[in-house]
């Protein structure tokens, strides 16, 4: 509905880009963690990923709400943009992990 309502404005493009990226990452990141984690620690890796995901949503909402209440809407958007820029800089320096063979739970 939002795409249709805002199709002739920049908001429609923003909605399209956000939800495309969000849905892509929401589906691919857990799969990537599962594929890259060794067999013996796959459950732990998925647990750490899920805990980080939900903790990040909580802290992000808390921080964004506090900044919005204290400094206004523009500041909340600028804070989010700053986190995005920091993440892009960090992610740009990451190396592709080497492929590894899965290890069985008994360590072999």
Gaussian input, Z-matrix of N, CA and C with variables (Angstrom, degrees):
# hf/3-21g

backbone

0 1
 N
 C     1     B1
 C     2     B2     1     A1
 N     3     B3     2     A2     1     D1
 C     4     B4     3     A3     2     D2
 C     5     B5     4     A4     3     D3
 N     6     B6     5     A5     4     D4
 C     7     B7     6     A6     5     D5
 C     8     B8     7     A7     6     D6
 N     9     B9     8     A8     7     D7
 C    10    B10     9     A9     8     D8
 C    11    B11    10    A10     9     D9
 N    12    B12    11    A11    10    D10
 C    13    B13    12    A12    11    D11
 C    14    B14    13    A13    12    D12
 N    15    B15    14    A14    13    D13
 C    16    B16    15    A15    14    D14
 C    17    B17    16    A16    15    D15
 N    18    B18    17    A17    16    D16
 C    19    B19    18    A18    17    D17
 C    20    B20    19    A19    18    D18
 N    21    B21    20    A20    19    D19
 C    22    B22    21    A21    20    D20
 C    23    B23    22    A22    21    D21
 N    24    B24    23    A23    22    D22
 C    25    B25    24    A24    23    D23
 C    26    B26    25    A25    24    D24
 N    27    B27    26    A26    25    D25
 C    28    B28    27    A27    26    D26
 C    29    B29    28    A28    27    D27
 N    30    B30    29    A29    28    D28
 C    31    B31    30    A30    29    D29
 C    32    B32    31    A31    30    D30
 N    33    B33    32    A32    31    D31
 C    34    B34    33    A33    32    D32
 C    35    B35    34    A34    33    D33
 N    36    B36    35    A35    34    D34
 C    37    B37    36    A36    35    D35
 C    38    B38    37    A37    36    D36
 N    39    B39    38    A38    37    D37
 C    40    B40    39    A39    38    D38
 C    41    B41    40    A40    39    D39
 N    42    B42    41    A41    40    D40
 C    43    B43    42    A42    41    D41
 C    44    B44    43    A43    42    D42
 N    45    B45    44    A44    43    D43
 C    46    B46    45    A45    44    D44
 C    47    B47    46    A46    45    D45
 N    48    B48    47    A47    46    D46
 C    49    B49    48    A48    47    D47
 C    50    B50    49    A49    48    D48
 N    51    B51    50    A50    49    D49
 C    52    B52    51    A51    50    D50
 C    53    B53    52    A52    51    D51
 N    54    B54    53    A53    52    D52
 C    55    B55    54    A54    53    D53
 C    56    B56    55    A55    54    D54
 N    57    B57    56    A56    55    D55
 C    58    B58    57    A57    56    D56
 C    59    B59    58    A58    57    D57
 N    60    B60    59    A59    58    D58
 C    61    B61    60    A60    59    D59
 C    62    B62    61    A61    60    D60
 N    63    B63    62    A62    61    D61
 C    64    B64    63    A63    62    D62
 C    65    B65    64    A64    63    D63
 N    66    B66    65    A65    64    D64
 C    67    B67    66    A66    65    D65
 C    68    B68    67    A67    66    D66
 N    69    B69    68    A68    67    D67
 C    70    B70    69    A69    68    D68
 C    71    B71    70    A70    69    D69
 N    72    B72    71    A71    70    D70
 C    73    B73    72    A72    71    D71
 C    74    B74    73    A73    72    D72
 N    75    B75    74    A74    73    D73
 C    76    B76    75    A75    74    D74
 C    77    B77    76    A76    75    D75
 N    78    B78    77    A77    76    D76
 C    79    B79    78    A78    77    D77
 C    80    B80    79    A79    78    D78
 N    81    B81    80    A80    79    D79
 C    82    B82    81    A81    80    D80
 C    83    B83    82    A82    81    D81
 N    84    B84    83    A83    82    D82
 C    85    B85    84    A84    83    D83
 C    86    B86    85    A85    84    D84
 N    87    B87    86    A86    85    D85
 C    88    B88    87    A87    86    D86
 C    89    B89    88    A88    87    D87
 N    90    B90    89    A89    88    D88
 C    91    B91    90    A90    89    D89
 C    92    B92    91    A91    90    D90
 N    93    B93    92    A92    91    D91
 C    94    B94    93    A93    92    D92
 C    95    B95    94    A94    93    D93
 N    96    B96    95    A95    94    D94
 C    97    B97    96    A96    95    D95
 C    98    B98    97    A97    96    D96
 N    99    B99    98    A98    97    D97
 C   100   B100    99    A99    98    D98
 C   101   B101   100   A100    99    D99
 N   102   B102   101   A101   100   D100
 C   103   B103   102   A102   101   D101
 C   104   B104   103   A103   102   D102
 N   105   B105   104   A104   103   D103
 C   106   B106   105   A105   104   D104
 C   107   B107   106   A106   105   D105
 N   108   B108   107   A107   106   D106
 C   109   B109   108   A108   107   D107
 C   110   B110   109   A109   108   D108
 N   111   B111   110   A110   109   D109
 C   112   B112   111   A111   110   D110
 C   113   B113   112   A112   111   D111
 N   114   B114   113   A113   112   D112
 C   115   B115   114   A114   113   D113
 C   116   B116   115   A115   114   D114
 N   117   B117   116   A116   115   D115
 C   118   B118   117   A117   116   D116
 C   119   B119   118   A118   117   D117
 N   120   B120   119   A119   118   D118
 C   121   B121   120   A120   119   D119
 C   122   B122   121   A121   120   D120
 N   123   B123   122   A122   121   D121
 C   124   B124   123   A123   122   D122
 C   125   B125   124   A124   123   D123
 N   126   B126   125   A125   124   D124
 C   127   B127   126   A126   125   D125
 C   128   B128   127   A127   126   D126
 N   129   B129   128   A128   127   D127
 C   130   B130   129   A129   128   D128
 C   131   B131   130   A130   129   D129
 N   132   B132   131   A131   130   D130
 C   133   B133   132   A132   131   D131
 C   134   B134   133   A133   132   D132
 N   135   B135   134   A134   133   D133
 C   136   B136   135   A135   134   D134
 C   137   B137   136   A136   135   D135
 N   138   B138   137   A137   136   D136
 C   139   B139   138   A138   137   D137
 C   140   B140   139   A139   138   D138
 N   141   B141   140   A140   139   D139
 C   142   B142   141   A141   140   D140
 C   143   B143   142   A142   141   D141
 N   144   B144   143   A143   142   D142
 C   145   B145   144   A144   143   D143
 C   146   B146   145   A145   144   D144
 N   147   B147   146   A146   145   D145
 C   148   B148   147   A147   146   D146
 C   149   B149   148   A148   147   D147
 N   150   B150   149   A149   148   D148
 C   151   B151   150   A150   149   D149
 C   152   B152   151   A151   150   D150
 N   153   B153   152   A152   151   D151
 C   154   B154   153   A153   152   D152
 C   155   B155   154   A154   153   D153
 N   156   B156   155   A155   154   D154
 C   157   B157   156   A156   155   D155
 C   158   B158   157   A157   156   D156
 N   159   B159   158   A158   157   D157
 C   160   B160   159   A159   158   D158
 C   161   B161   160   A160   159   D159
 N   162   B162   161   A161   160   D160
 C   163   B163   162   A162   161   D161
 C   164   B164   163   A163   162   D162
 N   165   B165   164   A164   163   D163
 C   166   B166   165   A165   164   D164
 C   167   B167   166   A166   165   D165
 N   168   B168   167   A167   166   D166
 C   169   B169   168   A168   167   D167
 C   170   B170   169   A169   168   D168
 N   171   B171   170   A170   169   D169
 C   172   B172   171   A171   170   D170
 C   173   B173   172   A172   171   D171
 N   174   B174   173   A173   172   D172
 C   175   B175   174   A174   173   D173
 C   176   B176   175   A175   174   D174
 N   177   B177   176   A176   175   D175
 C   178   B178   177   A177   176   D176
 C   179   B179   178   A178   177   D177
 N   180   B180   179   A179   178   D178
 C   181   B181   180   A180   179   D179
 C   182   B182   181   A181   180   D180
 N   183   B183   182   A182   181   D181
 C   184   B184   183   A183   182   D182
 C   185   B185   184   A184   183   D183
 N   186   B186   185   A185   184   D184
 C   187   B187   186   A186   185   D185
 C   188   B188   187   A187   186   D186
 N   189   B189   188   A188   187   D187
 C   190   B190   189   A189   188   D188
 C   191   B191   190   A190   189   D189
 N   192   B192   191   A191   190   D190
 C   193   B193   192   A192   191   D191
 C   194   B194   193   A193   192   D192
 N   195   B195   194   A194   193   D193
 C   196   B196   195   A195   194   D194
 C   197   B197   196   A196   195   D195
 N   198   B198   197   A197   196   D196
 C   199   B199   198   A198   197   D197
 C   200   B200   199   A199   198   D198
 N   201   B201   200   A200   199   D199
 C   202   B202   201   A201   200   D200
 C   203   B203   202   A202   201   D201
 N   204   B204   203   A203   202   D202
 C   205   B205   204   A204   203   D203
 C   206   B206   205   A205   204   D204
 N   207   B207   206   A206   205   D205
 C   208   B208   207   A207   206   D206
 C   209   B209   208   A208   207   D207
 N   210   B210   209   A209   208   D208
 C   211   B211   210   A210   209   D209
 C   212   B212   211   A211   210   D210
 N   213   B213   212   A212   211   D211
 C   214   B214   213   A213   212   D212
 C   215   B215   214   A214   213   D213
 N   216   B216   215   A215   214   D214
 C   217   B217   216   A216   215   D215
 C   218   B218   217   A217   216   D216
 N   219   B219   218   A218   217   D217
 C   220   B220   219   A219   218   D218
 C   221   B221   220   A220   219   D219
 N   222   B222   221   A221   220   D220
 C   223   B223   222   A222   221   D221
 C   224   B224   223   A223   222   D222
 N   225   B225   224   A224   223   D223
 C   226   B226   225   A225   224   D224
 C   227   B227   226   A226   225   D225
 N   228   B228   227   A227   226   D226
 C   229   B229   228   A228   227   D227
 C   230   B230   229   A229   228   D228
 N   231   B231   230   A230   229   D229
 C   232   B232   231   A231   230   D230
 C   233   B233   232   A232   231   D231
 N   234   B234   233   A233   232   D232
 C   235   B235   234   A234   233   D233
 C   236   B236   235   A235   234   D234
 N   237   B237   236   A236   235   D235
 C   238   B238   237   A237   236   D236
 C   239   B239   238   A238   237   D237
 N   240   B240   239   A239   238   D238
 C   241   B241   240   A240   239   D239
 C   242   B242   241   A241   240   D240
 N   243   B243   242   A242   241   D241
 C   244   B244   243   A243   242   D242
 C   245   B245   244   A244   243   D243
 N   246   B246   245   A245   244   D244
 C   247   B247   246   A246   245   D245
 C   248   B248   247   A247   246   D246
 N   249   B249   248   A248   247   D247
 C   250   B250   249   A249   248   D248
 C   251   B251   250   A250   249   D249
 N   252   B252   251   A251   250   D250
 C   253   B253   252   A252   251   D251
 C   254   B254   253   A253   252   D252
 N   255   B255   254   A254   253   D253
 C   256   B256   255   A255   254   D254
 C   257   B257   256   A256   255   D255
 N   258   B258   257   A257   256   D256
 C   259   B259   258   A258   257   D257
 C   260   B260   259   A259   258   D258
 N   261   B261   260   A260   259   D259
 C   262   B262   261   A261   260   D260
 C   263   B263   262   A262   261   D261
 N   264   B264   263   A263   262   D262
 C   265   B265   264   A264   263   D263
 C   266   B266   265   A265   264   D264
 N   267   B267   266   A266   265   D265
 C   268   B268   267   A267   266   D266
 C   269   B269   268   A268   267   D267
 N   270   B270   269   A269   268   D268
 C   271   B271   270   A270   269   D269
 C   272   B272   271   A271   270   D270
 N   273   B273   272   A272   271   D271
 C   274   B274   273   A273   272   D272
 C   275   B275   274   A274   273   D273
 N   276   B276   275   A275   274   D274
 C   277   B277   276   A276   275   D275
 C   278   B278   277   A277   276   D276
 N   279   B279   278   A278   277   D277
 C   280   B280   279   A279   278   D278
 C   281   B281   280   A280   279   D279
 N   282   B282   281   A281   280   D280
 C   283   B283   282   A282   281   D281
 C   284   B284   283   A283   282   D282
 N   285   B285   284   A284   283   D283
 C   286   B286   285   A285   284   D284
 C   287   B287   286   A286   285   D285
 N   288   B288   287   A287   286   D286
 C   289   B289   288   A288   287   D287
 C   290   B290   289   A289   288   D288
 N   291   B291   290   A290   289   D289
 C   292   B292   291   A291   290   D290
 C   293   B293   292   A292   291   D291
 N   294   B294   293   A293   292   D292
 C   295   B295   294   A294   293   D293
 C   296   B296   295   A295   294   D294
 N   297   B297   296   A296   295   D295
 C   298   B298   297   A297   296   D296
 C   299   B299   298   A298   297   D297
 N   300   B300   299   A299   298   D298
 C   301   B301   300   A300   299   D299
 C   302   B302   301   A301   300   D300
 N   303   B303   302   A302   301   D301
 C   304   B304   303   A303   302   D302
 C   305   B305   304   A304   303   D303
 N   306   B306   305   A305   304   D304
 C   307   B307   306   A306   305   D305
 C   308   B308   307   A307   306   D306
 N   309   B309   308   A308   307   D307
 C   310   B310   309   A309   308   D308
 C   311   B311   310   A310   309   D309
 N   312   B312   311   A311   310   D310
 C   313   B313   312   A312   311   D311
 C   314   B314   313   A313   312   D312
 N   315   B315   314   A314   313   D313
 C   316   B316   315   A315   314   D314
 C   317   B317   316   A316   315   D315
 N   318   B318   317   A317   316   D316
 C   319   B319   318   A318   317   D317
 C   320   B320   319   A319   318   D318
 N   321   B321   320   A320   319   D319
 C   322   B322   321   A321   320   D320
 C   323   B323   322   A322   321   D321

   B1=1.4414
   B2=1.5286
   B3=1.3175
   B4=1.4637
   B5=1.5133
   B6=1.3321
   B7=1.4608
   B8=1.5294
   B9=1.3228
   B10=1.4510
   B11=1.5276
   B12=1.3265
   B13=1.4607
   B14=1.5285
   B15=1.3202
   B16=1.4620
   B17=1.5241
   B18=1.3132
   B19=1.4598
   B20=1.5201
   B21=1.3186
   B22=1.4598
   B23=1.5316
   B24=1.3147
   B25=1.4619
   B26=1.5220
   B27=1.2920
   B28=1.4643
   B29=1.5207
   B30=1.3386
   B31=1.4591
   B32=1.5239
   B33=1.3171
   B34=1.4659
   B35=1.5121
   B36=1.3336
   B37=1.4591
   B38=1.5201
   B39=1.3220
   B40=1.4603
   B41=1.5163
   B42=1.3426
   B43=1.4633
   B44=1.5218
   B45=1.3265
   B46=1.4562
   B47=1.5295
   B48=1.3230
   B49=1.4670
   B50=1.5278
   B51=1.3263
   B52=1.4590
   B53=1.5219
   B54=1.3285
   B55=1.4621
   B56=1.5242
   B57=1.3261
   B58=1.4623
   B59=1.5253
   B60=1.3364
   B61=1.4625
   B62=1.5107
   B63=1.3203
   B64=1.4629
   B65=1.5256
   B66=1.3220
   B67=1.4649
   B68=1.5221
   B69=1.3322
   B70=1.4610
   B71=1.5304
   B72=1.3206
   B73=1.4626
   B74=1.5248
   B75=1.3249
   B76=1.4633
   B77=1.5292
   B78=1.3291
   B79=1.4661
   B80=1.5268
   B81=1.3300
   B82=1.4659
   B83=1.5328
   B84=1.3237
   B85=1.4643
   B86=1.5272
   B87=1.3426
   B88=1.4687
   B89=1.5419
   B90=1.3128
   B91=1.4605
   B92=1.5282
   B93=1.3191
   B94=1.4635
   B95=1.5275
   B96=1.3223
   B97=1.4741
   B98=1.5231
   B99=1.3069
   B100=1.4574
   B101=1.5246
   B102=1.3133
   B103=1.4680
   B104=1.5202
   B105=1.3470
   B106=1.4632
   B107=1.5206
   B108=1.3171
   B109=1.4670
   B110=1.5192
   B111=1.3121
   B112=1.4545
   B113=1.5270
   B114=1.3206
   B115=1.4563
   B116=1.5156
   B117=1.3130
   B118=1.4625
   B119=1.5265
   B120=1.3230
   B121=1.4681
   B122=1.5325
   B123=1.3123
   B124=1.4681
   B125=1.5350
   B126=1.3121
   B127=1.4607
   B128=1.5202
   B129=1.3267
   B130=1.4623
   B131=1.5209
   B132=1.3283
   B133=1.4652
   B134=1.5263
   B135=1.3208
   B136=1.4630
   B137=1.5297
   B138=1.3362
   B139=1.4605
   B140=1.5171
   B141=1.3341
   B142=1.4619
   B143=1.5330
   B144=1.3339
   B145=1.4652
   B146=1.5332
   B147=1.3065
   B148=1.4641
   B149=1.5273
   B150=1.3319
   B151=1.4587
   B152=1.5245
   B153=1.3272
   B154=1.4613
   B155=1.5219
   B156=1.3124
   B157=1.4590
   B158=1.5315
   B159=1.3247
   B160=1.4628
   B161=1.5224
   B162=1.3223
   B163=1.4680
   B164=1.5248
   B165=1.3187
   B166=1.4687
   B167=1.5119
   B168=1.3210
   B169=1.4672
   B170=1.5250
   B171=1.3218
   B172=1.4654
   B173=1.5217
   B174=1.3220
   B175=1.4592
   B176=1.5264
   B177=1.3356
   B178=1.4590
   B179=1.5179
   B180=1.3229
   B181=1.4565
   B182=1.5136
   B183=1.3160
   B184=1.4555
   B185=1.5312
   B186=1.3213
   B187=1.4616
   B188=1.5287
   B189=1.3311
   B190=1.4595
   B191=1.5217
   B192=1.3137
   B193=1.4606
   B194=1.5127
   B195=1.3230
   B196=1.4665
   B197=1.5262
   B198=1.3536
   B199=1.4657
   B200=1.5285
   B201=1.3286
   B202=1.4658
   B203=1.5322
   B204=1.3167
   B205=1.4646
   B206=1.5250
   B207=1.3148
   B208=1.4638
   B209=1.5271
   B210=1.3488
   B211=1.4636
   B212=1.5249
   B213=1.3356
   B214=1.4574
   B215=1.5183
   B216=1.3238
   B217=1.4615
   B218=1.5273
   B219=1.3135
   B220=1.4617
   B221=1.5185
   B222=1.3072
   B223=1.4723
   B224=1.5270
   B225=1.3332
   B226=1.4632
   B227=1.5251
   B228=1.3208
   B229=1.4587
   B230=1.5230
   B231=1.3258
   B232=1.4664
   B233=1.5289
   B234=1.3343
   B235=1.4587
   B236=1.5286
   B237=1.3273
   B238=1.4657
   B239=1.5183
   B240=1.3338
   B241=1.4652
   B242=1.5279
   B243=1.3297
   B244=1.4629
   B245=1.5230
   B246=1.3340
   B247=1.4639
   B248=1.5191
   B249=1.3166
   B250=1.4655
   B251=1.5261
   B252=1.3265
   B253=1.4618
   B254=1.5296
   B255=1.3328
   B256=1.4690
   B257=1.5240
   B258=1.3403
   B259=1.4598
   B260=1.5249
   B261=1.3392
   B262=1.4612
   B263=1.5274
   B264=1.3192
   B265=1.4637
   B266=1.5253
   B267=1.3294
   B268=1.4637
   B269=1.5274
   B270=1.3099
   B271=1.4700
   B272=1.5170
   B273=1.3259
   B274=1.4603
   B275=1.5144
   B276=1.3132
   B277=1.4634
   B278=1.5290
   B279=1.3274
   B280=1.4617
   B281=1.5307
   B282=1.3217
   B283=1.4559
   B284=1.5193
   B285=1.3165
   B286=1.4585
   B287=1.5238
   B288=1.3394
   B289=1.4603
   B290=1.5214
   B291=1.3285
   B292=1.4609
   B293=1.5137
   B294=1.3149
   B295=1.4591
   B296=1.5194
   B297=1.3268
   B298=1.4587
   B299=1.5164
   B300=1.3033
   B301=1.4568
   B302=1.5250
   B303=1.2888
   B304=1.4626
   B305=1.5275
   B306=1.2985
   B307=1.4527
   B308=1.5265
   B309=1.2782
   B310=1.4491
   B311=1.5305
   B312=1.3350
   B313=1.4659
   B314=1.5225
   B315=1.3388
   B316=1.4674
   B317=1.5371
   B318=1.3690
   B319=1.4466
   B320=1.5068
   B321=1.3173
   B322=1.4646
   B323=1.5031
   A1=110.18
   A2=116.12
   A3=119.89
   A4=112.41
   A5=117.12
   A6=119.81
   A7=110.21
   A8=116.40
   A9=120.57
   A10=111.33
   A11=117.05
   A12=120.83
   A13=112.37
   A14=116.10
   A15=120.11
   A16=112.64
   A17=117.87
   A18=120.86
   A19=113.23
   A20=118.38
   A21=120.40
   A22=112.60
   A23=117.79
   A24=119.93
   A25=110.60
   A26=114.95
   A27=121.55
   A28=111.26
   A29=117.38
   A30=120.88
   A31=110.96
   A32=117.08
   A33=120.34
   A34=111.23
   A35=116.18
   A36=120.02
   A37=110.93
   A38=117.27
   A39=121.00
   A40=112.03
   A41=116.58
   A42=120.22
   A43=111.55
   A44=115.72
   A45=120.40
   A46=111.41
   A47=117.08
   A48=120.56
   A49=111.75
   A50=116.56
   A51=119.51
   A52=111.50
   A53=116.81
   A54=119.09
   A55=112.36
   A56=117.79
   A57=119.86
   A58=109.95
   A59=116.37
   A60=120.40
   A61=112.70
   A62=116.52
   A63=121.15
   A64=110.52
   A65=117.51
   A66=120.53
   A67=111.83
   A68=117.25
   A69=120.64
   A70=110.33
   A71=116.74
   A72=120.04
   A73=112.42
   A74=117.10
   A75=121.16
   A76=111.34
   A77=116.36
   A78=120.28
   A79=112.86
   A80=117.47
   A81=119.20
   A82=114.59
   A83=118.76
   A84=119.22
   A85=113.74
   A86=120.19
   A87=118.02
   A88=111.76
   A89=116.65
   A90=120.19
   A91=110.60
   A92=116.50
   A93=120.72
   A94=111.11
   A95=116.83
   A96=120.40
   A97=109.76
   A98=117.06
   A99=121.39
   A100=111.63
   A101=117.10
   A102=120.68
   A103=112.57
   A104=117.12
   A105=120.26
   A106=113.63
   A107=117.97
   A108=120.76
   A109=109.90
   A110=115.19
   A111=119.94
   A112=109.19
   A113=115.86
   A114=121.32
   A115=114.50
   A116=117.28
   A117=121.09
   A118=112.68
   A119=117.41
   A120=119.95
   A121=112.24
   A122=117.22
   A123=120.57
   A124=111.26
   A125=118.01
   A126=121.19
   A127=111.93
   A128=116.04
   A129=120.48
   A130=110.58
   A131=116.53
   A132=120.48
   A133=111.00
   A134=116.94
   A135=120.14
   A136=110.78
   A137=116.79
   A138=120.45
   A139=112.11
   A140=116.76
   A141=120.94
   A142=109.63
   A143=116.16
   A144=120.04
   A145=110.15
   A146=117.80
   A147=121.41
   A148=111.56
   A149=116.70
   A150=120.55
   A151=110.60
   A152=116.90
   A153=120.96
   A154=110.91
   A155=117.25
   A156=121.56
   A157=110.66
   A158=117.18
   A159=119.96
   A160=111.81
   A161=117.54
   A162=120.13
   A163=110.44
   A164=116.39
   A165=120.50
   A166=112.36
   A167=117.22
   A168=120.22
   A169=110.54
   A170=116.51
   A171=120.68
   A172=111.11
   A173=116.98
   A174=120.76
   A175=110.70
   A176=116.92
   A177=120.09
   A178=112.10
   A179=116.80
   A180=120.18
   A181=112.19
   A182=116.08
   A183=121.28
   A184=110.86
   A185=116.75
   A186=121.52
   A187=111.06
   A188=116.64
   A189=120.01
   A190=112.03
   A191=117.38
   A192=120.95
   A193=112.47
   A194=116.05
   A195=120.28
   A196=110.60
   A197=116.73
   A198=120.40
   A199=110.14
   A200=117.00
   A201=120.43
   A202=111.13
   A203=117.26
   A204=120.72
   A205=112.34
   A206=116.13
   A207=120.41
   A208=113.14
   A209=117.27
   A210=120.45
   A211=114.41
   A212=117.61
   A213=119.98
   A214=113.66
   A215=113.16
   A216=121.55
   A217=112.78
   A218=117.07
   A219=120.20
   A220=111.48
   A221=116.79
   A222=120.74
   A223=111.33
   A224=116.66
   A225=119.51
   A226=110.29
   A227=117.65
   A228=120.73
   A229=111.30
   A230=116.99
   A231=120.23
   A232=111.35
   A233=117.21
   A234=120.67
   A235=109.98
   A236=116.25
   A237=120.11
   A238=111.88
   A239=116.84
   A240=120.65
   A241=110.57
   A242=116.65
   A243=120.36
   A244=111.91
   A245=117.08
   A246=120.32
   A247=111.19
   A248=117.05
   A249=120.68
   A250=110.16
   A251=117.13
   A252=120.68
   A253=111.30
   A254=116.94
   A255=120.29
   A256=110.77
   A257=116.63
   A258=119.88
   A259=110.99
   A260=117.72
   A261=120.28
   A262=111.16
   A263=116.95
   A264=120.22
   A265=111.13
   A266=116.73
   A267=121.01
   A268=110.89
   A269=116.96
   A270=121.11
   A271=111.39
   A272=117.22
   A273=120.48
   A274=112.93
   A275=117.77
   A276=121.20
   A277=112.89
   A278=117.20
   A279=120.11
   A280=110.97
   A281=115.04
   A282=121.12
   A283=109.68
   A284=115.40
   A285=120.37
   A286=107.78
   A287=118.82
   A288=120.13
   A289=111.58
   A290=115.07
   A291=120.40
   A292=109.53
   A293=115.52
   A294=119.46
   A295=108.53
   A296=115.32
   A297=120.65
   A298=108.95
   A299=115.13
   A300=119.67
   A301=108.06
   A302=116.17
   A303=120.17
   A304=110.02
   A305=116.31
   A306=122.22
   A307=107.52
   A308=116.16
   A309=119.29
   A310=109.88
   A311=117.76
   A312=120.41
   A313=114.08
   A314=119.06
   A315=119.12
   A316=112.06
   A317=117.36
   A318=120.71
   A319=115.60
   A320=119.29
   A321=120.40
   A322=111.46
   D1=-41.91
   D2=179.09
   D3=-63.64
   D4=-37.46
   D5=178.43
   D6=-62.63
   D7=-40.81
   D8=-179.62
   D9=-69.95
   D10=-44.28
   D11=-177.90
   D12=-64.00
   D13=-37.66
   D14=-175.58
   D15=-108.95
   D16=21.99
   D17=-174.01
   D18=-62.63
   D19=-25.08
   D20=-178.17
   D21=-98.64
   D22=16.51
   D23=-179.15
   D24=-133.76
   D25=173.48
   D26=178.16
   D27=-65.87
   D28=-24.77
   D29=179.63
   D30=-64.58
   D31=-37.03
   D32=178.52
   D33=-62.79
   D34=-43.24
   D35=177.16
   D36=-64.40
   D37=-41.36
   D38=178.26
   D39=-62.03
   D40=-44.13
   D41=177.07
   D42=-61.10
   D43=-44.65
   D44=-179.74
   D45=-60.94
   D46=-47.15
   D47=-179.42
   D48=-65.55
   D49=-43.72
   D50=-179.33
   D51=-61.10
   D52=-52.37
   D53=-175.31
   D54=-70.83
   D55=-29.72
   D56=174.54
   D57=-64.41
   D58=-49.50
   D59=179.20
   D60=-64.28
   D61=-43.20
   D62=-178.85
   D63=-61.50
   D64=-49.23
   D65=-178.38
   D66=-66.12
   D67=-35.77
   D68=177.36
   D69=-64.18
   D70=-49.06
   D71=-178.68
   D72=-68.98
   D73=-37.89
   D74=-179.25
   D75=-60.91
   D76=-31.00
   D77=-179.37
   D78=-90.71
   D79=-36.43
   D80=-171.54
   D81=-88.46
   D82=-31.31
   D83=-176.28
   D84=-64.79
   D85=-46.25
   D86=177.10
   D87=-61.67
   D88=-36.67
   D89=178.00
   D90=-64.23
   D91=-41.41
   D92=179.26
   D93=-64.21
   D94=-43.20
   D95=177.95
   D96=-60.55
   D97=-44.83
   D98=-179.17
   D99=-63.85
   D100=-38.96
   D101=-179.87
   D102=-71.08
   D103=-36.48
   D104=-175.60
   D105=-84.43
   D106=-22.88
   D107=-178.64
   D108=-74.31
   D109=140.52
   D110=176.20
   D111=-67.20
   D112=152.08
   D113=-175.28
   D114=-53.28
   D115=-40.06
   D116=-175.38
   D117=-71.19
   D118=-22.09
   D119=-176.93
   D120=-120.95
   D121=14.21
   D122=-177.27
   D123=-59.43
   D124=-43.98
   D125=179.56
   D126=-62.93
   D127=-41.70
   D128=177.94
   D129=-63.94
   D130=-43.93
   D131=179.48
   D132=-61.29
   D133=-42.04
   D134=179.36
   D135=-67.33
   D136=-36.54
   D137=177.50
   D138=-66.22
   D139=-42.48
   D140=177.89
   D141=-64.69
   D142=-41.62
   D143=178.42
   D144=-60.46
   D145=-49.69
   D146=-177.77
   D147=-63.70
   D148=-42.34
   D149=178.16
   D150=-62.07
   D151=-43.30
   D152=178.56
   D153=-64.36
   D154=-40.77
   D155=-179.51
   D156=-61.76
   D157=-50.66
   D158=-177.28
   D159=-72.05
   D160=-35.68
   D161=176.64
   D162=-65.49
   D163=-39.64
   D164=177.53
   D165=-64.04
   D166=-39.60
   D167=177.24
   D168=-64.40
   D169=-40.05
   D170=179.13
   D171=-66.59
   D172=-52.68
   D173=-177.27
   D174=-65.52
   D175=-39.24
   D176=178.24
   D177=-62.42
   D178=-43.68
   D179=177.42
   D180=-65.57
   D181=-41.31
   D182=179.06
   D183=-63.41
   D184=-49.56
   D185=-179.15
   D186=-65.84
   D187=-43.90
   D188=179.13
   D189=-62.53
   D190=-41.24
   D191=177.55
   D192=-65.31
   D193=-41.04
   D194=179.23
   D195=-64.78
   D196=-45.57
   D197=179.20
   D198=-63.33
   D199=-41.58
   D200=178.91
   D201=-61.69
   D202=-45.01
   D203=-178.93
   D204=-68.06
   D205=-36.61
   D206=-174.89
   D207=-86.20
   D208=-38.63
   D209=-171.68
   D210=-121.17
   D211=-10.04
   D212=176.99
   D213=105.72
   D214=169.72
   D215=-175.44
   D216=-62.07
   D217=-43.75
   D218=-178.60
   D219=-60.09
   D220=-40.83
   D221=179.48
   D222=-63.37
   D223=-37.88
   D224=178.77
   D225=-64.66
   D226=-41.45
   D227=177.62
   D228=-66.53
   D229=-39.80
   D230=178.45
   D231=-65.94
   D232=-37.62
   D233=176.30
   D234=-61.32
   D235=-46.67
   D236=177.73
   D237=-60.48
   D238=-42.31
   D239=178.51
   D240=-63.82
   D241=-37.40
   D242=177.55
   D243=-64.16
   D244=-41.33
   D245=176.94
   D246=-65.37
   D247=-38.71
   D248=177.94
   D249=-63.33
   D250=-46.04
   D251=179.23
   D252=-62.07
   D253=-43.42
   D254=178.09
   D255=-61.00
   D256=-42.08
   D257=179.91
   D258=-65.97
   D259=-41.30
   D260=178.85
   D261=-61.81
   D262=-40.47
   D263=177.43
   D264=-65.09
   D265=-43.06
   D266=178.74
   D267=-66.30
   D268=-46.43
   D269=-177.69
   D270=-66.42
   D271=-31.84
   D272=178.96
   D273=-65.48
   D274=-23.84
   D275=-179.49
   D276=-93.48
   D277=-2.36
   D278=-178.75
   D279=-76.53
   D280=149.57
   D281=176.57
   D282=-101.81
   D283=150.18
   D284=176.60
   D285=-69.07
   D286=127.40
   D287=-178.72
   D288=-66.94
   D289=146.64
   D290=178.00
   D291=-71.38
   D292=147.70
   D293=176.40
   D294=-70.69
   D295=138.29
   D296=178.64
   D297=-128.61
   D298=154.72
   D299=174.65
   D300=-82.87
   D301=140.97
   D302=178.59
   D303=-64.66
   D304=141.79
   D305=177.88
   D306=-102.44
   D307=136.91
   D308=178.93
   D309=-71.83
   D310=159.92
   D311=-178.43
   D312=-56.38
   D313=-24.57
   D314=-179.82
   D315=-88.69
   D316=6.96
   D317=174.13
   D318=91.30
   D319=3.68
   D320=179.96
   D321=-99.58

